[in-house]
Amino acid sequence: METFAEYILSEKDFGKKVEIMSYLKKKTNIFFDNSVIFKALIVSLFIDTMNIKVDKNKVITAMLLCGCKKVNNAQDMEKIKAYAKEGADFLAKLGFSKDFCIICEQQNRYSNSIPRKKESDILELADQFGGMLLDRPERIAFPIEEALILLESRNLKNCNNAYLNDFKEFINIAKEVNIA
């Protein structure tokens, strides 16, 4: 009998992965909404546009799942700091490999897990940048240029993200071809 991990990782079609995630949400009450889909699309476009040498299917699946234990209350800092680790532990129970769970846990830097996986740096960029482009109850969405400046000068100020320069180039390319 295959695990959930094997099932979703074997599915290559993005739309069908989203359907699988919707079903998982109904069964387990994980966090999964349109913002997660949006961020996964950013991941897909970034990998394709910049020809990033990673397992695209694995990284997209990780983006769809890495926030599964996220909470809607952005004010509870303890929950914010713990959700990625809690999510990684949950994913391990669904049959995901230790490597996959580490990638998801490192989506944010709160667990201080090192060494960082290159796939985690991609998730970090898509999660933070994508989040700034969306309205939230406490603020309106940032314009693309402002989000990019904040990503670099505030969010990742003292962090080494292996793909930050590639991501900035990707956003400029996306703007030129009107997909951003």
C-alpha atoms as one frame of an Amber mdcrd trajectory, in Angstrom:
protein
   0.000   0.000   0.000   1.469   3.352  -1.008   1.830   6.236   1.410   0.297
   9.660   0.926   3.817  10.921   0.199   4.291   8.435  -2.625   0.832   9.232
  -3.975   1.226  13.027  -4.213   4.863  12.895  -5.336   3.964  10.475  -8.147
   1.362  12.953  -9.439   3.061  15.319 -11.903  -0.008  17.342 -12.961  -0.264
  20.566 -10.943  -4.064  20.713 -11.044  -4.359  17.160  -9.763  -1.878  17.930
  -6.968  -4.124  20.821  -5.935  -7.120  18.452  -5.908  -5.183  16.031  -3.708
  -4.319  18.887  -1.355  -7.972  19.961  -1.195  -8.953  16.437  -0.206  -6.177
  16.309   2.436  -7.424  19.607   3.865 -10.951  18.214   4.198  -9.680  15.069
   5.922  -7.055  16.589   8.239  -7.905  20.302   8.480  -4.431  21.392   7.369
  -3.778  24.948   6.240  -4.332  25.111   2.488  -5.809  28.046   0.603  -5.367
  30.036  -2.594  -2.241  31.729  -1.221  -0.523  28.327  -1.121  -1.452  27.664
  -4.751  -0.218  31.143  -5.731   3.142  30.557  -4.037   3.490  27.129  -5.677
   2.928  28.764  -9.073   5.679  31.272  -8.261   7.972  28.327  -7.480   7.115
  26.645 -10.778   7.659  29.780 -12.861  10.911  30.597 -11.047  12.384  27.127
 -11.578  11.372  27.071 -15.254  12.360  30.644 -16.105  15.736  30.549 -14.389
  16.448  26.906 -15.299  17.143  26.036 -11.657  18.598  22.545 -11.298  16.322
  20.985  -8.680  13.617  18.340  -8.686  10.770  20.666  -9.691   8.020  18.212
  -8.737   9.506  17.776  -5.265   9.870  21.523  -4.686   6.339  22.314  -5.884
   4.964  19.553  -3.672   6.982  20.930  -0.753   5.551  24.417  -1.377   2.025
  22.997  -1.333   2.690  21.206   1.967   5.285  23.203   3.924   2.723  25.473
   5.550   0.296  22.686   6.444   0.388  23.545  10.165   0.337  27.312   9.643
  -2.090  29.301  11.770  -4.258  32.177  10.630  -3.317  34.308  13.649  -0.256
  36.262  12.513   0.034  37.786  16.000   0.906  34.541  17.835   4.691  34.563
  17.431   5.186  31.214  19.191   2.840  29.512  16.714   4.541  31.258  13.798
   7.932  30.033  15.000   6.692  26.457  15.507   4.458  25.744  12.500   7.190
  24.714  10.045   8.691  22.192  12.485   5.225  20.900  13.423   4.415  20.607
   9.725   7.612  18.662   9.039   6.749  16.247  11.858   3.235  15.828  10.413
   4.643  15.194   6.923   6.966  12.494   8.280   3.867  10.666   9.543   2.435
  10.821   6.002   5.490   8.966   4.690   7.680  11.793   3.429  11.431  11.303
   3.586  13.592  13.021   6.175  15.131  15.120   3.368  11.702  16.306   2.180
  10.649  17.159   5.739  13.844  19.161   6.299  13.188  21.132   3.097   9.725
  21.993   4.425  10.973  22.789   7.927  13.587  25.169   6.516  10.989  27.136
   4.515  11.369  29.682   7.286  14.444  30.075   9.460  12.861  29.695  12.892
  14.007  26.116  13.528  17.644  27.093  12.883  18.078  23.826  10.989  21.432
  23.744   9.208  22.882  23.166   6.731  20.099  24.704   4.674  18.818  22.855
   1.638  18.845  24.738  -1.662  15.204  23.794  -2.177  14.361  25.491   1.119
  15.800  28.747  -0.186  13.395  28.556  -3.136  10.457  27.961  -0.779  11.565
  30.864   1.409  11.614  33.278  -1.532   8.244  32.209  -2.922   6.610  32.179
   0.505   7.830  35.596   1.582   7.519  37.365  -1.770   4.178  35.762  -2.607
   2.855  36.641   0.830   3.728  40.295   0.362   1.827  40.402  -2.940  -1.416
  39.351  -1.236  -3.819  41.359   0.907  -3.966  40.406   4.573  -6.434  41.468
   7.241  -3.853  43.835   8.738  -2.527  45.346   5.480  -3.017  45.630   1.741
  -0.735  43.881  -0.734   2.574  45.492  -1.574   3.376  46.516  -5.150   5.889
  44.157  -6.804   8.800  46.605  -6.629   8.229  47.362  -2.960   7.849  43.660
  -2.117  11.164  42.899  -3.824  12.925  45.701  -1.935  11.446  44.517   1.382
  12.364  40.918   0.631  16.004  41.830   0.175  16.500  44.705   2.616  14.283
  43.554   5.500  13.205  39.916   5.364  16.499  38.462   4.150  18.781  41.270
   5.324  21.280  39.134   7.216  20.456  35.823   5.559  22.278  33.954   2.874
  19.690  32.780   0.367  21.392  30.947  -2.513  18.782  32.089  -5.032  18.045
  35.700  -4.057  19.882  37.236  -7.025  18.309  34.733  -9.423  14.910  35.547
  -7.944  15.395  39.291  -8.435  16.367  38.603 -12.057  13.315  36.352 -12.427
  11.000  39.124 -11.214  12.535  41.546 -13.715  12.065  39.023 -16.526   8.481
  38.390 -15.396   7.747  42.109 -15.467   9.176  42.411 -18.999   6.925  39.663
 -20.333   3.946  40.886 -18.281   3.507  37.874 -16.037   4.311  39.937 -12.939
